[in-house]
Amino acid sequence: MQALPPAPPLYPPNTPSAASLVHGTGTTLTVSWRIPAVDGTHGGATGFNLQSSPSGADAWTIVSGVTSPYNLSGLAAGAAIDVQIQGSNATGTSAWSATSTLTTAIPVPYAPNAPSAASLAQGTGSALTVTWTTPATDGSHSAAAGFNLRSSRSGAGTWTTVSGVTSPYTLSGLAAGAAIDVQLQSSNAAGTSAWSATSTLTTAIAAPNAPSVSLAQGIGSDLTVTWAAPAIDSTHNAATGYNLRSSPSGAGTWTVVSGVTSPYDLSGLAVGAAIDVQLQSSNAAGTSAWSASATLSTAATGTYAPNAPTISGVAPPPDGTATKLTVTWTAPALDSTHNAATGYNVRSSPHGASTWTTVSGVTSPYTVTGLGGAAVIDIEVQGTNAAASPGAWSTIATGTTWGATVVPGTWTVSTSQVHAANVAPNGGANMIATAAPTAVTGAVFAWSASNATVPTTGLIAAAGDGQTNGWGAYFTAPANAGTFYLWSLAQGAGATTIGALVTSAVTVS
């Protein structure tokens, strides 16, 4: 029998080529490689070993018997990793492959847990103190490196975000007594988490600041106390009420009045006495400290003449006449040397002549009569009281009387009308407009809701009606129901109103 040839020798495998590395889940790297070639001096690889190390450290960790692809897990996030592959068979192992290097990923962190009710606490004033714990990490989420916080009035969803916060965080600038929603978000170099669940707490209502006090002389021995609402800040809410206390200066024997408003008349005081006054603010949360004292001496015995009144208007009345002016004024202010007016005098003069005619004991409004038509008249008003002399005369106000008289014609409107219908009872109205002394060049009618202000819009043109100085027109009642007044207006050059007559109230249904 012929002898068998000797068995071919066995050789270790070739060295694998450098591995291919890609990112896996979280910080995992996926390693893949090709089976090395077989040749005359290298057998086939029947297995593979893998070793890895932080890049450049040569601190290798070996895993035997791996197959491609292989998930290399448990790595640090954001770390460069060296990887080598080694083939093996029954004869032995190859050299390690060339090194492949890849940096692991930095995964997005978990959202933080929602703060529990205990994690939102009242801070100073209307502030809230927010606390939270760092979220857990796992294979697909790295540690949070920072936190963002957002807040909104509860349910509104109008979020205000603050970035880069740390626990505990004081959320300030909030409205008092308001329910506030709070959410948290964690972040790191890879990005941000989802927002946490919402936690809600209602802010506190803090007591107000103390107001400051201003004092002035009132009537007789009274003092007038004024103050402004105190400022609101992070530890004090708005005042909703005020208390006042007073004492003879330095005595500290306080008399308290609650629920006062500014200005407040402090009466029943001694004449010529120095008085200390303090104020205290209040709201639902409590009261402020008492303010610093303001001190003023009450007026000495005696009555002072009033200040001069202020004339608020001088105008001819719409009663059809051309000989009157109606004057209105406001009561003069009180101070330490002027008491209240209890009566008034009015005087009138042709403009610039200073030939005054005085009427005493009148009240506002007052109508000056007996004037000429189209006359420019100066008016002054003076206050009086129990003082020996009256007060000063007011600043001069000037008015001009009508230049024409206006009286009703033979057709006048009824006091009851139907809206948008021809005016009852004649379907129109007329007037007599006579120069006094200004020439009448036209006339108009007008409906108005006011019986005091001469209308300038909605004018209804009138035409001569055949009577001496007569003007008339056909027209309807106002389009809407209500109370109205019909004006008859005489016009001069340039369609200027030179005379006016207004009816009593007309009810339009």
C-alpha positions as CSV (number, residue, x, y, z in Angstrom):
1,M,0.0,0.0,0.0
2,Q,1.2,3.4,-0.9
3,A,1.8,5.8,2.1
4,L,-0.4,8.9,2.5
5,P,1.3,12.2,2.0
6,P,2.0,14.2,5.2
7,A,-0.8,16.6,6.3
8,P,-0.3,20.2,5.4
9,P,1.0,22.4,8.2
10,L,-1.5,24.6,10.1
11,Y,-0.8,28.3,10.4
12,P,-2.3,31.1,12.6
13,P,-4.7,33.5,10.8
14,N,-3.8,36.7,9.1
15,T,-4.1,39.9,11.1
16,P,-7.6,41.5,10.5
17,S,-7.8,44.9,8.9
18,A,-8.6,47.9,11.1
19,A,-12.2,47.7,12.5
20,S,-15.0,50.0,11.4
21,L,-16.5,52.0,14.3
22,V,-19.9,53.7,14.4
23,H,-22.1,55.2,17.2
24,G,-24.6,52.9,18.7
25,T,-27.3,53.6,21.3
26,G,-26.3,56.1,24.0
27,T,-22.5,55.8,24.6
28,T,-22.2,52.4,22.8
29,L,-19.9,51.9,19.8
30,T,-20.7,49.3,17.2
31,V,-17.6,47.5,16.0
32,S,-17.5,45.6,12.7
33,W,-14.7,43.9,10.7
34,R,-13.9,41.5,7.8
35,I,-12.5,38.0,8.1
36,P,-8.9,38.1,7.1
37,A,-7.7,36.4,3.9
38,V,-6.1,32.9,3.9
39,D,-2.8,32.4,2.1
40,G,0.2,30.0,2.0
41,T,1.4,31.0,5.5
42,H,-1.9,31.9,7.2
43,G,-4.9,29.8,8.0
44,G,-8.5,30.8,8.3
45,A,-9.7,32.6,11.4
46,T,-12.2,30.6,13.4
47,G,-12.7,33.3,16.1
48,F,-11.9,36.9,17.1
49,N,-10.8,38.8,20.2
50,L,-11.4,42.6,20.7
51,Q,-9.6,45.0,22.9
52,S,-10.5,48.6,23.7
53,S,-8.9,51.5,25.7
54,P,-9.4,55.2,26.3
55,S,-7.5,56.6,23.3
56,G,-3.7,56.7,23.9
57,A,-3.9,55.2,27.4
58,D,-3.0,51.6,26.4
59,A,-5.2,50.5,29.2
60,W,-6.7,47.6,27.2
61,T,-9.8,45.7,28.1
62,I,-10.0,42.4,26.2
63,V,-13.2,40.6,25.2
64,S,-12.7,37.1,23.7
65,G,-14.8,35.2,21.2
66,V,-16.6,38.1,19.7
67,T,-18.4,38.2,16.3
68,S,-19.0,41.1,13.9
69,P,-20.8,43.3,14.5
70,Y,-20.1,43.7,18.2
71,N,-21.6,46.3,20.5
72,L,-19.0,47.8,22.8
73,S,-21.0,49.2,25.7
74,G,-20.4,50.7,29.2
75,L,-18.2,53.5,27.7
76,A,-17.8,57.0,29.1
77,A,-19.9,59.6,27.3
78,G,-17.9,61.9,24.9
79,A,-14.7,59.8,25.2
80,A,-12.3,58.9,22.4
81,I,-12.0,55.0,22.3
82,D,-9.2,52.9,20.7
83,V,-10.3,49.5,19.3
84,Q,-8.2,46.6,17.9
85,I,-9.2,43.2,16.6
86,Q,-7.3,39.8,16.7
87,G,-8.0,36.7,14.7
88,S,-7.6,33.2,16.2
89,N,-7.7,29.5,15.2
90,A,-6.5,26.2,16.5
91,T,-2.9,27.1,15.8
92,G,-2.8,30.4,17.5
93,T,-3.7,34.1,17.3
94,S,-2.8,36.8,14.8
95,A,-1.2,40.1,15.7
96,W,-3.6,42.8,16.8
97,S,-5.1,44.9,14.0
98,A,-4.3,48.6,13.4
99,T,-6.1,50.9,15.9
100,S,-9.5,52.4,15.1
101,T,-10.6,55.4,17.2
102,L,-14.1,57.1,17.6
103,T,-15.5,59.4,20.3
104,T,-18.7,58.2,22.0
105,A,-21.9,60.3,21.9
106,I,-23.2,62.6,24.6
107,P,-26.9,61.7,24.9
108,V,-29.7,64.1,25.8
109,P,-30.5,64.0,29.5
110,Y,-33.8,63.0,31.1
111,A,-36.3,65.7,32.0
112,P,-36.2,66.4,35.7
113,N,-39.0,65.1,37.9
114,A,-41.9,67.6,38.3
115,P,-41.6,69.5,41.6
116,S,-44.0,68.2,44.2
117,A,-46.2,70.6,46.1
118,A,-43.5,70.7,48.7
119,S,-41.0,71.8,46.0
120,L,-42.9,75.1,45.5
121,A,-42.8,77.2,48.7
122,Q,-43.8,80.8,49.5
123,G,-40.8,83.2,49.4
124,T,-40.6,86.8,50.6
125,G,-43.6,88.9,49.6
126,S,-45.2,87.3,46.4
127,A,-42.0,85.3,45.5
128,L,-42.0,81.5,45.2
129,T,-39.0,79.3,46.1
130,V,-38.6,76.4,43.6
131,T,-36.5,73.3,44.5
132,W,-35.9,70.1,42.5
133,T,-33.6,67.1,42.3
134,T,-31.2,66.1,39.6
135,P,-32.8,63.5,37.2
136,A,-31.4,60.0,36.9
137,T,-29.0,58.8,34.2
138,D,-29.0,55.6,32.2
139,G,-27.6,54.0,29.1
140,S,-29.3,56.5,26.8
141,H,-29.3,59.7,28.9
142,S,-26.3,61.5,30.4
143,A,-26.2,63.7,33.4
144,A,-27.9,67.1,33.4
145,A,-25.3,69.9,33.4
146,G,-27.8,72.8,33.9
147,F,-31.5,73.6,34.2
148,N,-34.1,76.0,32.7
149,L,-37.2,77.1,34.5
150,R,-40.4,78.6,33.1
151,S,-43.5,80.0,34.8
152,S,-47.0,81.2,33.8
153,R,-50.2,82.3,35.5
154,S,-52.0,79.0,36.0
155,G,-53.6,77.7,32.9
156,A,-52.6,80.7,30.7
157,G,-49.7,79.0,29.0
158,T,-47.9,82.3,28.5
159,W,-44.5,81.1,29.7
160,T,-41.6,83.3,31.0
161,T,-38.4,81.3,30.8
162,V,-35.2,81.7,32.9
163,S,-32.1,79.8,31.7
164,G,-29.2,78.4,33.7
165,V,-30.9,78.2,37.1
166,T,-29.9,76.2,40.1
167,S,-31.9,74.7,43.0
168,P,-33.3,76.4,45.1
169,Y,-34.4,79.2,42.8
170,T,-36.4,82.3,43.9
171,L,-39.1,83.2,41.3
172,S,-39.8,86.9,42.0
173,G,-41.8,89.7,40.4
174,L,-45.1,87.7,40.6
175,A,-48.5,89.1,41.2
176,A,-49.8,88.7,44.7
177,G,-52.5,86.1,45.3
178,A,-52.0,84.5,41.9
179,A,-51.8,80.8,41.0
180,I,-48.5,80.2,39.2
181,D,-47.6,77.1,37.1
182,V,-43.9,76.1,37.1
183,Q,-42.0,73.6,34.8
184,L,-38.3,72.6,34.7
185,Q,-36.0,71.4,31.9
186,S,-32.6,69.9,32.1
187,S,-29.7,70.5,29.6
188,N,-26.2,69.4,28.7
189,A,-23.9,69.8,25.8
190,A,-26.1,67.5,23.6
191,G,-29.3,69.5,24.1
192,T,-32.3,69.8,26.4
193,S,-34.8,67.4,27.9
194,A,-38.6,67.7,27.6
195,W,-40.3,70.0,30.2
196,S,-41.3,68.5,33.4
197,A,-44.8,68.0,34.6
198,T,-46.4,71.2,36.0
199,S,-46.4,72.2,39.6
200,T,-48.7,75.0,40.9
201,L,-48.8,77.2,43.9
202,T,-50.7,80.5,44.8
203,T,-48.4,83.4,45.8
204,A,-48.9,85.2,49.1
205,I,-50.5,88.6,49.7
206,A,-48.1,90.8,51.6
207,A,-48.9,93.8,53.8
208,P,-48.5,97.2,52.1
209,N,-45.8,99.8,52.6
210,A,-46.6,102.8,54.9
211,P,-47.8,106.0,53.1
212,S,-46.3,109.5,53.5
213,V,-48.5,112.4,54.8
214,S,-49.1,115.9,53.7
215,L,-50.9,118.5,55.8
216,A,-52.6,121.8,54.9
217,Q,-54.9,124.3,56.7
218,G,-58.6,123.6,56.3
219,I,-61.6,125.5,57.4
220,G,-61.3,127.2,60.8
221,S,-59.1,124.9,62.9
222,D,-59.4,121.9,60.7
223,L,-56.4,120.3,58.9
224,T,-56.6,118.7,55.5
225,V,-54.6,115.5,55.3
226,T,-53.6,114.1,51.9
227,W,-51.4,111.1,50.9
228,A,-50.5,109.0,47.8
229,A,-50.8,105.3,47.6
230,P,-47.5,103.7,48.8
231,A,-45.2,101.9,46.4
232,I,-45.5,98.2,45.7
233,D,-42.3,96.1,45.8
234,S,-41.2,92.5,46.2
235,T,-42.1,92.4,49.9
236,H,-45.2,94.8,49.9
237,N,-48.5,94.6,48.0
238,A,-50.9,97.4,47.2
239,A,-52.9,99.1,50.0
240,T,-56.7,98.8,49.9
241,G,-57.4,101.0,52.8
242,Y,-56.0,103.5,55.3
243,N,-56.1,104.4,59.0
244,L,-55.2,107.8,60.5
245,R,-54.2,108.9,63.9
246,S,-53.6,112.3,65.4
247,S,-52.2,113.8,68.6
248,P,-51.2,117.1,70.1
249,S,-47.6,117.4,68.9
250,G,-45.2,115.3,71.1
251,A,-47.9,114.1,73.5
252,G,-48.4,110.6,71.9
253,T,-52.0,110.6,72.9
254,W,-53.3,109.2,69.6
255,T,-56.9,109.3,68.3
256,V,-57.4,106.7,65.6
257,V,-59.8,107.0,62.7
258,S,-60.1,103.8,60.5
259,G,-61.1,103.5,56.8
260,V,-60.2,107.0,55.7
261,T,-59.6,108.3,52.2
262,S,-57.5,111.1,50.8
263,P,-58.1,114.0,51.2
264,Y,-59.4,113.7,54.8
265,D,-60.7,116.6,56.9
266,L,-59.3,116.3,60.4
267,S,-61.8,118.4,62.5
268,G,-62.5,119.2,66.1
269,L,-58.9,120.4,66.7
270,A,-57.8,123.1,69.1
271,V,-57.2,126.6,67.6
272,G,-53.5,127.4,67.0
273,A,-52.3,124.0,68.1
274,A,-49.5,121.9,66.6
275,I,-50.9,118.5,65.6
276,D,-49.0,115.3,64.8
277,V,-50.6,113.1,62.1
278,Q,-49.6,109.5,61.1
279,L,-51.1,107.1,58.5
280,Q,-51.2,103.4,58.2
281,S,-51.9,101.3,55.0
282,S,-53.9,98.0,55.1
283,N,-54.9,95.2,52.8
284,A,-56.1,91.6,53.2
285,A,-52.7,90.5,54.5
286,G,-52.5,93.0,57.3
287,T,-51.4,96.6,58.1
288,S,-48.2,98.5,57.5
289,A,-46.2,100.3,60.1
290,W,-47.4,103.8,61.0
291,S,-45.9,106.5,58.8
292,A,-43.5,109.1,60.0
293,S,-45.3,112.0,61.7
294,A,-46.4,115.1,59.8
295,T,-46.9,118.2,62.0
296,L,-48.8,121.4,61.3
297,S,-50.3,124.1,63.6
298,T,-54.0,124.7,63.1
299,A,-55.2,128.2,62.2
300,A,-55.5,130.9,64.8
301,T,-58.9,132.3,65.8
302,G,-60.6,134.5,63.1
303,T,-62.4,134.3,59.8
304,Y,-60.5,134.9,56.6
305,A,-62.0,136.2,53.3
306,P,-62.2,133.6,50.6
307,N,-59.9,133.2,47.6
308,A,-61.1,134.4,44.2
309,P,-63.4,132.0,42.4
310,T,-62.5,130.6,39.0
311,I,-65.0,131.5,36.1
312,S,-65.6,128.4,34.1
313,G,-67.9,129.9,31.4
314,V,-69.5,133.1,30.0
315,A,-72.0,132.5,27.2
316,P,-75.3,133.8,25.9
317,P,-78.3,131.6,27.0
318,P,-80.3,129.8,24.3
319,D,-83.6,131.6,25.3
320,G,-83.9,133.7,22.1
321,T,-82.9,136.9,23.8
322,A,-79.9,139.1,22.8
323,T,-79.5,140.9,26.1
324,K,-78.1,138.2,28.5
325,L,-74.9,136.3,29.4
326,T,-74.9,133.3,31.7
327,V,-71.9,133.0,34.1
328,T,-70.7,129.8,35.8
329,W,-67.8,129.5,38.3
330,T,-66.2,127.0,40.8
331,A,-65.8,127.6,44.5
332,P,-62.4,128.9,45.5
333,A,-59.8,126.8,47.2
334,L,-59.1,126.9,50.9
335,D,-55.8,127.5,52.5
336,S,-54.2,128.7,55.8
337,T,-55.3,132.4,55.1
338,H,-58.5,131.9,53.2
339,N,-61.8,130.3,54.4
340,A,-64.7,129.0,52.3
341,A,-66.9,131.3,50.4
342,T,-70.6,131.4,51.6
343,G,-71.8,133.8,48.9
344,Y,-70.8,135.5,45.7
345,N,-71.0,138.8,43.9
346,V,-70.9,139.3,40.1
347,R,-70.0,142.4,38.2
348,S,-70.1,143.3,34.5
349,S,-68.7,146.0,32.2
350,P,-68.5,146.8,28.5
351,H,-65.2,145.2,27.4
352,G,-62.2,147.2,28.5
353,A,-64.3,150.1,30.0
354,S,-64.1,149.0,33.7
355,T,-67.5,150.7,34.3
356,W,-68.7,147.9,36.6
357,T,-72.3,147.0,37.5
358,T,-72.4,144.8,40.5
359,V,-75.0,142.3,41.6
360,S,-74.6,140.8,45.2
361,G,-75.6,137.5,46.8
362,V,-75.8,135.4,43.6
363,T,-75.1,131.7,43.0
364,S,-73.6,129.8,40.0
365,P,-74.9,129.8,37.3
366,Y,-76.0,133.4,37.2
367,T,-77.5,135.3,34.2
368,V,-76.5,138.9,33.7
369,T,-79.4,140.8,32.1
370,G,-80.1,144.2,30.6
371,L,-77.1,144.1,28.1
372,G,-77.0,145.2,24.5
373,G,-77.1,142.9,21.5
374,A,-73.8,141.7,20.0
375,A,-72.1,143.3,23.1
376,V,-68.7,142.2,24.3
377,I,-68.8,142.1,28.1
378,D,-66.2,141.6,30.8
379,I,-67.3,139.6,33.9
380,E,-65.8,139.1,37.3
381,V,-66.9,137.1,40.4
382,Q,-66.1,137.6,44.0
383,G,-66.5,135.3,47.0
384,T,-67.9,136.5,50.4
385,N,-68.2,135.0,53.9
386,A,-68.4,136.3,57.5
387,A,-65.1,138.1,57.2
388,A,-65.2,141.9,57.3
389,S,-64.2,142.2,53.7
390,P,-65.0,140.1,50.7
391,G,-62.4,138.2,48.7
392,A,-60.5,139.3,45.7
393,W,-62.3,139.5,42.3
394,S,-61.6,136.7,39.9
395,T,-59.7,137.0,36.7
396,I,-61.8,138.7,34.0
397,A,-63.7,136.5,31.7
398,T,-65.3,137.9,28.5
399,G,-68.4,136.9,26.6
400,T,-70.5,138.3,23.7
401,T,-74.3,138.5,23.7
402,W,-76.3,137.2,20.7
403,G,-76.7,139.6,17.8
404,A,-80.3,138.6,16.9
405,T,-83.4,137.6,18.8
406,V,-85.3,134.4,18.0
407,V,-88.9,133.6,18.9
408,P,-91.2,130.8,17.9
409,G,-93.3,131.1,14.8
410,T,-97.0,130.1,14.4
411,W,-95.9,126.4,13.9
412,T,-94.2,124.8,16.9
413,V,-93.5,121.1,17.5
414,S,-95.3,119.0,20.0
415,T,-93.5,117.6,23.0
416,S,-94.3,114.1,21.8
417,Q,-93.1,112.8,18.5
418,V,-92.7,109.6,16.6
419,H,-89.2,108.8,15.4
420,A,-88.4,109.5,11.7
421,A,-92.0,110.7,11.1
422,N,-92.9,114.2,10.0
423,V,-93.0,116.4,13.1
424,A,-96.3,116.9,14.7
425,P,-98.6,118.7,14.4
426,N,-97.8,120.6,11.2
427,G,-95.0,118.6,9.6
428,G,-92.6,121.5,10.2
429,A,-91.8,124.5,12.3
430,N,-91.0,128.2,11.8
431,M,-89.4,131.0,13.7
432,I,-89.0,134.8,13.8
433,A,-85.3,135.9,13.7
434,T,-84.9,139.7,14.1
435,A,-81.6,141.6,13.9
436,A,-80.6,142.9,17.3
437,P,-78.4,144.5,15.9
438,T,-76.6,141.9,13.6
439,A,-78.2,141.3,10.3
440,V,-79.9,137.9,9.8
441,T,-78.8,136.2,6.6
442,G,-80.2,132.7,7.2
443,A,-81.8,130.3,9.7
444,V,-81.6,126.6,10.6
445,F,-83.2,124.1,12.8
446,A,-81.4,121.2,14.6
447,W,-82.2,118.3,16.8
448,S,-79.9,117.7,19.8
449,A,-79.7,115.6,23.0
450,S,-78.3,118.7,24.8
451,N,-80.2,121.9,25.7
452,A,-77.0,123.7,26.6
453,T,-74.5,123.3,23.8
454,V,-75.3,125.0,20.5
455,P,-75.4,122.3,17.8
456,T,-73.0,122.6,14.8
457,T,-74.0,119.4,12.9
458,G,-77.2,118.0,11.6
459,L,-78.5,121.5,10.7
460,I,-81.8,121.7,8.8
461,A,-81.8,124.7,6.4
462,A,-84.8,127.0,6.7
463,A,-86.2,129.3,4.1
464,G,-88.2,132.5,4.3
465,D,-91.9,131.7,5.1
466,G,-93.5,134.9,4.0
467,Q,-93.7,136.4,7.4
468,T,-91.7,139.4,8.4
469,N,-88.3,138.0,9.6
470,G,-89.9,134.6,9.3
471,W,-88.1,131.3,8.5
472,G,-89.5,127.8,8.3
473,A,-88.8,124.3,7.1
474,Y,-90.5,120.9,6.8
475,F,-88.6,118.0,8.5
476,T,-88.9,114.8,10.5
477,A,-88.4,113.8,14.1
478,P,-85.0,112.2,15.1
479,A,-84.4,108.7,13.7
480,N,-84.0,107.2,17.2
481,A,-86.3,107.2,20.2
482,G,-85.2,109.3,23.2
483,T,-85.3,112.8,24.7
484,F,-84.3,115.6,22.3
485,Y,-84.4,119.4,22.0
486,L,-85.2,121.4,18.9
487,W,-83.0,124.4,18.3
488,S,-83.9,127.4,16.2
489,L,-80.8,129.2,15.2
490,A,-80.4,132.6,13.5
491,Q,-77.4,133.0,11.2
492,G,-75.3,136.0,10.2
493,A,-72.5,136.5,7.7
494,G,-70.5,133.3,7.0
495,A,-73.4,131.1,8.5
496,T,-72.3,132.1,12.0
497,T,-74.9,131.5,14.7
498,I,-76.0,134.9,16.0
499,G,-79.1,133.9,18.0
500,A,-80.5,130.7,19.6
501,L,-83.7,129.4,21.0
502,V,-84.1,125.9,22.3
503,T,-87.4,124.1,23.2
504,S,-88.3,122.2,26.3
505,A,-87.7,118.4,26.2
506,V,-89.3,116.5,23.3
507,T,-90.0,112.8,23.8
508,V,-89.5,110.8,20.7
509,S,-91.0,107.3,20.7
